[in-house]
């Protein structure tokens, strides 16, 4: 209700200013305990016990400012970042656009964040608190060795992360998506795993990989092979798209990654592709265009063990996660599933 009251004022501001105000509002919320693990929506993925499958995607809380506030709203997990070794300003503003008529967002943020040291301090301060908080790691735009940047981030963040998510799929850092090519990706994952292992002898966080929706069948097969061989914790499918389906909004021509409702079909197709390519051997996280319990349930039936939201919250508010969580049990009963794990990939 509060979001509905504030939405006109937030939408009167430019998108990035509105987002900053939303983060401040979340930071001001009184502390609330996250959802306890037991329950019909609980699911184990990569050795982690998720109380429910609905999480916040990277990009919403870039600098790990409000992870506990988001968990207190009923999300089963949240993913902070992308975080780079050094602070960087990102691309020039304006760089975030609401496409209201399409219920979509275009961003060309460019990994703007305060850097690893600042985020590490915040995450250390929450040590011992319950809840799954993943850390999405990236490379600095001007880095001479991006693989080395990912290794540094893995070593730095492993002690404070429930899981690490390697982001090589943002379209807003030139050349970054080339790291999804088989040879480069193989070397990158090896470097990240070695760095994580050097930082943590025990209780090592699993490594997830976030991929683009704009992949060829050969790309999908190669990434699936690497994910299986390297025993990755999960594949996050998918990031924003550089493609442009038919859009109605005046901002449709802006460059950057498109997310929200227009991404739904493409992201679902790519999820199904990865389910087929991995044969269910690697857990999948469904992202892109999820705005309801029905959307989340469709991804789960298509092979996602977990789902993540971001752009839909721009239009529906941060209470959307709790509404999706509330709606999932009825869909499970309707389709005859006693547990969430039974439903994964059952379509």
C-alpha positions as CSV (number, residue, x, y, z in Angstrom):
1,X,0.0,0.0,0.0
2,X,2.9,2.4,0.8
3,X,4.4,1.7,-2.6
4,X,1.1,2.4,-4.3
5,X,0.9,5.8,-2.5
6,X,4.5,6.7,-3.3
7,X,4.6,5.3,-6.9
8,X,3.4,8.5,-8.6
9,X,6.0,10.6,-6.9
10,X,8.8,8.0,-7.6
11,X,7.7,7.9,-11.3
12,X,7.9,11.7,-11.5
13,X,11.6,11.4,-10.8
14,X,14.1,10.0,-13.3
15,X,14.6,6.3,-12.9
16,X,17.9,6.2,-11.2
17,X,16.9,8.9,-8.6
18,X,13.7,6.9,-7.9
19,X,15.8,3.8,-7.4
20,X,18.1,5.5,-4.9
21,X,15.1,6.7,-2.9
22,X,13.6,3.2,-2.9
23,X,16.9,1.8,-1.5
24,X,16.8,4.5,1.2
25,X,13.3,3.6,2.1
26,X,14.2,-0.1,2.4
27,X,17.2,0.8,4.6
28,X,14.8,2.7,6.9
29,X,12.5,-0.3,7.5
30,X,12.5,-1.8,11.0
31,X,14.5,-5.1,11.1
32,X,12.5,-8.2,10.3
33,X,13.6,-11.8,10.5
34,X,13.9,-13.6,7.2
35,X,11.6,-16.6,6.3
36,X,12.6,-19.7,8.3
37,X,13.9,-22.7,6.2
38,X,11.2,-25.4,6.9
39,X,8.1,-25.3,4.7
40,X,6.6,-26.6,1.5
41,X,8.5,-24.1,-0.6
42,X,11.9,-25.0,0.8
43,X,14.4,-26.3,-1.7
44,X,18.1,-27.3,-1.6
45,X,20.3,-26.0,-4.3
46,X,24.1,-26.3,-4.4
47,X,24.2,-27.3,-0.8
48,X,22.2,-24.3,0.3
49,X,18.7,-24.6,2.0
50,X,16.5,-21.9,0.4
51,X,13.3,-21.2,2.4
52,X,11.5,-20.4,-0.8
53,X,12.6,-20.1,-4.4
54,X,11.9,-16.4,-5.0
55,X,15.0,-14.1,-4.9
56,X,16.1,-10.6,-5.8
57,X,18.3,-10.4,-8.9
58,X,21.6,-8.6,-9.0
59,X,21.4,-5.0,-10.0
60,X,18.8,-4.0,-7.5
61,X,21.2,-3.8,-4.5
62,X,24.5,-3.1,-6.2
63,X,26.5,-2.2,-3.2
64,X,25.0,-4.6,-0.6
65,X,23.2,-1.8,1.2
66,X,19.9,-3.6,2.0
67,X,20.2,-7.4,1.8
68,X,18.6,-8.0,5.2
69,X,15.7,-5.6,4.5
70,X,14.9,-7.5,1.3
71,X,15.1,-10.9,3.1
72,X,12.8,-9.4,5.7
73,X,10.2,-8.7,3.0
74,X,9.8,-12.5,2.4
75,X,12.4,-13.2,-0.3
76,X,14.1,-16.5,-0.1
77,X,17.4,-15.0,-1.0
78,X,19.0,-12.0,-2.5
79,X,22.0,-11.3,-4.8
80,X,24.0,-8.2,-4.3
81,X,26.2,-6.6,-7.0
82,X,27.6,-6.6,-9.6
83,X,30.7,-5.6,-7.6
84,X,34.1,-4.9,-9.1
85,X,37.5,-4.8,-7.5
86,X,37.8,-1.0,-7.8
87,X,35.0,1.6,-7.5
88,X,33.7,2.8,-10.9
89,X,31.2,5.4,-11.9
90,X,29.7,3.4,-14.7
91,X,28.3,5.0,-17.9
92,X,27.1,8.6,-18.2
93,X,23.6,9.5,-17.0
94,X,20.9,9.1,-18.0
95,X,21.4,5.3,-18.2
96,X,18.3,3.8,-16.7
97,X,14.9,4.1,-18.4
98,X,11.4,3.0,-17.6
99,X,9.4,1.8,-20.5
100,X,6.0,2.1,-18.8
101,X,3.8,1.1,-21.7
102,X,5.8,-2.1,-22.0
103,X,6.4,-2.7,-18.3
104,X,10.0,-2.9,-19.1
105,X,13.4,-1.3,-18.3
106,X,16.4,-0.5,-20.4
107,X,19.7,0.0,-18.6
108,X,23.2,0.8,-19.6
109,X,24.6,1.3,-16.1
110,X,28.0,-0.2,-16.7
111,X,28.8,-1.9,-13.4
112,X,28.6,1.3,-11.4
113,X,29.4,0.4,-7.8
114,X,31.5,1.5,-4.8
115,X,34.0,-1.3,-5.2
116,X,34.9,-4.4,-3.3
117,X,36.3,-2.8,-0.1
118,X,33.1,-0.9,0.7
119,X,30.8,-3.9,-0.1
120,X,33.0,-6.2,1.9
121,X,32.8,-4.0,5.0
122,X,29.0,-4.1,4.8
123,X,28.8,-7.8,4.3
124,X,31.2,-8.4,7.2
125,X,29.0,-6.3,9.4
126,X,26.1,-8.7,8.8
127,X,28.1,-11.8,9.6
128,X,26.1,-14.3,11.7
129,X,22.7,-13.1,10.5
130,X,20.4,-15.6,8.9
131,X,19.5,-15.6,5.2
132,X,21.1,-16.5,1.9
133,X,23.0,-13.5,0.3
134,X,24.8,-14.2,-3.0
135,X,27.5,-11.9,-4.3
136,X,27.5,-11.1,-8.0
137,X,31.1,-10.4,-9.2
138,X,32.3,-8.5,-12.2
139,X,35.4,-6.9,-13.7
140,X,36.4,-3.3,-14.0
141,X,35.8,-1.7,-17.4
142,X,39.4,-0.6,-17.9
143,X,41.0,-3.7,-16.4
144,X,44.0,-5.0,-18.4
145,X,43.2,-8.5,-17.2
146,X,39.5,-9.2,-16.6
147,X,40.0,-12.8,-15.6
148,X,42.4,-11.6,-12.9
149,X,39.6,-9.2,-11.7
150,X,37.2,-12.1,-11.3
151,X,39.7,-14.1,-9.4
152,X,40.4,-11.2,-7.0
153,X,36.7,-10.8,-6.5
154,X,36.2,-14.5,-5.8
155,X,39.0,-14.5,-3.2
156,X,37.7,-11.3,-1.6
157,X,34.1,-12.2,-1.4
158,X,34.1,-15.9,-0.7
159,X,34.3,-15.5,3.1
160,X,31.1,-13.4,3.2
161,X,29.0,-14.9,0.3
162,X,26.4,-17.6,0.5
163,X,27.3,-18.1,-3.1
164,X,29.3,-16.3,-5.8
165,X,27.8,-15.5,-9.1
166,X,30.1,-14.8,-12.1
167,X,28.6,-12.2,-14.3
168,X,30.0,-12.3,-17.8
169,X,26.7,-11.5,-19.5
170,X,26.1,-7.8,-19.0
171,X,25.9,-6.0,-22.4
172,X,27.0,-2.7,-20.9
173,X,30.8,-3.4,-20.4
174,X,32.4,-3.6,-23.9
175,X,33.8,-7.0,-24.6
176,X,32.5,-8.6,-21.4
177,X,30.2,-11.1,-23.2
178,X,33.2,-12.5,-25.1
179,X,34.1,-14.2,-21.9
180,X,31.1,-16.5,-22.5
181,X,33.1,-18.0,-25.4
182,X,34.2,-21.6,-24.6
183,X,37.9,-21.1,-24.3
184,X,37.7,-17.9,-22.3
185,X,35.0,-19.2,-20.1
186,X,36.9,-22.3,-19.3
187,X,39.9,-20.3,-18.2
188,X,37.8,-17.9,-16.3
189,X,35.9,-20.5,-14.2
190,X,39.2,-22.3,-13.4
191,X,40.6,-19.0,-12.1
192,X,37.5,-18.2,-10.0
193,X,37.4,-21.7,-8.5
194,X,41.1,-21.6,-7.7
195,X,40.8,-18.2,-6.0
196,X,37.8,-19.3,-4.0
197,X,39.5,-22.4,-2.8
198,X,42.6,-20.4,-1.8
199,X,40.4,-18.2,0.3
200,X,38.3,-20.9,1.9
201,X,39.5,-24.3,3.0
202,X,36.1,-25.3,4.4
203,X,32.5,-24.3,3.7
204,X,33.3,-23.0,0.3
205,X,30.5,-21.0,-1.3
206,X,29.2,-22.6,-4.6
207,X,29.9,-20.7,-7.8
208,X,27.0,-19.7,-10.1
209,X,27.3,-18.4,-13.6
210,X,25.0,-15.8,-15.1
211,X,24.5,-16.0,-18.9
212,X,22.9,-13.9,-21.6
213,X,19.7,-14.7,-23.4
214,X,21.3,-13.8,-26.7
215,X,23.1,-17.1,-27.2
216,X,23.3,-19.5,-30.1
217,X,22.6,-23.3,-29.7
218,X,26.3,-23.9,-29.9
219,X,26.9,-21.4,-27.1
220,X,24.3,-23.1,-24.9
221,X,25.9,-26.5,-25.4
222,X,29.4,-25.2,-24.7
223,X,28.4,-23.4,-21.5
224,X,26.4,-26.4,-20.4
225,X,29.5,-28.7,-20.9
226,X,31.7,-26.3,-18.9
227,X,29.1,-26.0,-16.1
228,X,28.9,-29.8,-15.8
229,X,32.6,-30.4,-16.0
230,X,33.4,-27.6,-13.4
231,X,30.5,-28.7,-11.1
232,X,29.1,-25.2,-10.9
233,X,26.4,-24.6,-8.3
234,X,23.9,-23.2,-10.8
235,X,23.4,-21.4,-14.1
236,X,21.4,-18.1,-13.9
237,X,19.3,-17.8,-17.0
238,X,19.3,-15.0,-18.0
239,X,20.6,-11.4,-18.0
240,X,19.2,-8.6,-20.1
241,X,18.9,-8.8,-23.9
242,X,20.3,-6.6,-26.6
243,X,17.5,-7.7,-28.9
244,X,14.5,-5.5,-29.3
245,X,11.0,-7.1,-29.7
246,X,8.2,-4.8,-30.7
247,X,8.0,-2.0,-28.1
248,X,5.6,0.9,-27.7
249,X,7.5,3.2,-25.3
250,X,9.2,6.4,-26.5
251,X,12.4,5.1,-24.8
252,X,12.5,1.9,-26.9
253,X,15.4,3.2,-29.0
254,X,17.7,3.6,-26.0
255,X,20.8,1.4,-26.1
256,X,21.5,-1.0,-23.3
257,X,20.0,-4.2,-21.9
258,X,16.3,-4.7,-22.0
259,X,14.5,-6.4,-19.1
260,X,11.0,-6.8,-17.8
261,X,7.9,-8.2,-19.6
262,X,9.3,-8.2,-23.1
263,X,12.1,-10.5,-22.0
264,X,9.7,-13.1,-20.7
265,X,9.5,-15.3,-23.8
266,X,13.2,-15.2,-24.7
267,X,14.3,-15.9,-21.1
268,X,11.9,-18.9,-20.9
269,X,13.1,-20.3,-24.2
270,X,16.7,-20.0,-23.1
271,X,15.9,-21.7,-19.8
272,X,14.4,-24.6,-21.6
273,X,17.5,-24.8,-23.8
274,X,19.8,-25.0,-20.8
275,X,17.5,-27.6,-19.1
276,X,17.8,-29.8,-22.2
277,X,21.5,-29.2,-22.7
278,X,22.4,-30.0,-19.0
279,X,19.9,-32.8,-18.7
280,X,19.1,-31.5,-15.2
281,X,22.7,-32.0,-14.0
282,X,23.1,-28.3,-13.1
283,X,20.5,-26.4,-11.2
284,X,19.0,-23.4,-13.0
285,X,17.9,-20.0,-11.8
286,X,15.1,-18.4,-13.9
287,X,15.3,-14.7,-14.4
288,X,13.6,-12.3,-16.9
289,X,10.1,-11.1,-17.1
290,X,8.8,-12.8,-14.0
291,X,5.9,-10.7,-12.5
292,X,3.5,-13.2,-10.9
293,X,3.2,-16.5,-9.2
294,X,2.1,-18.0,-12.5
295,X,5.3,-16.7,-14.2
296,X,7.5,-18.1,-11.5
297,X,5.6,-21.5,-11.6
298,X,6.1,-21.7,-15.4
299,X,9.9,-21.3,-14.9
300,X,9.9,-23.9,-12.2
301,X,8.0,-26.4,-14.4
302,X,10.5,-25.5,-17.2
303,X,13.5,-26.4,-15.1
304,X,14.3,-23.6,-12.7
305,X,14.9,-24.5,-9.1
306,X,15.0,-20.8,-8.2
307,X,13.7,-17.6,-9.7
308,X,14.8,-14.0,-9.4
309,X,13.0,-10.6,-9.8
310,X,14.0,-7.1,-10.5
311,X,12.3,-5.1,-13.2
312,X,8.8,-6.2,-12.2
313,X,9.4,-4.6,-8.8
314,X,9.8,-1.2,-10.5
315,X,6.1,-1.5,-11.4
316,X,4.7,-3.7,-8.6
317,X,6.9,-2.7,-5.6
318,X,9.1,-4.7,-3.3
319,X,6.1,-6.6,-1.9
320,X,5.9,-8.5,-5.2
321,X,8.2,-11.3,-3.9
322,X,6.0,-12.0,-0.9
323,X,2.9,-12.1,-3.2
324,X,4.5,-14.6,-5.5
325,X,5.6,-16.8,-2.5
326,X,2.0,-16.7,-1.2
327,X,0.6,-17.8,-4.6
328,X,2.9,-20.7,-5.3
329,X,1.4,-23.3,-2.8
330,X,-2.0,-23.1,-4.6
331,X,-0.3,-23.8,-7.9
332,X,1.6,-26.7,-6.5
333,X,-1.6,-28.2,-5.1
334,X,-3.5,-27.6,-8.4
335,X,-0.9,-29.5,-10.3
336,X,-0.4,-32.3,-7.8
337,X,3.0,-31.6,-6.3
338,X,3.8,-32.0,-2.6
339,X,7.2,-30.4,-2.8
340,X,8.8,-27.8,-5.0
341,X,11.7,-30.1,-6.0
342,X,9.2,-32.5,-7.6
343,X,7.9,-29.8,-9.9
344,X,11.3,-28.6,-11.2
345,X,11.5,-29.5,-14.9
346,X,8.2,-31.4,-14.9
347,X,6.5,-29.7,-17.8
